[in-house]
Amino acid sequence: MLRGPFVSRDHRKLEAFQLADRLVVLIYKHTAALPASDRYGLLSQIPRAAVSVPTNIVEGCARAGEGDYLRFLDIAFASARELLYLIDLSSRLGFLTEHSRAQLTTLGNQVAGTPSALRSSLGR
């Protein structure tokens, strides 16, 4: 843990982080067996967007100023919305089963709502 005038928020205690972390693991499980022909296209973008959500929460928590913290929560929210689009598109292209799409979308919607709720709880 950092000491001195810098105080870090503990991202591990935030529901937003916990849900986003769960979603990343689920994304990797559901996309691991997808066709290698698209490995560097759409199917590589999905895990990157998923990982962006919790990493932005972590980075925001590490920032000293509340303004920076809120900005990173906004970025996390935007990445979650991007991910939901990519999940939907992948499903329509036949890369994901309906079961996978439903499971990922349900958790993705929860994840997308938590940065906004956290931001609202801070009065912003």
Secondary structure, 3 states (H helix, E strand, C coil): CCCCCCCCCCHHHCHHHHHHHHHHHHHHHHHCCCCHHHCCCHHHHHHHHHHHHHHHHHHHHHCCCHHHHHHHHHHHHHHHHHHHHHHHHHHHCCCCCHHHHHHHHHHHHHHHHHHHHHHHHCCC
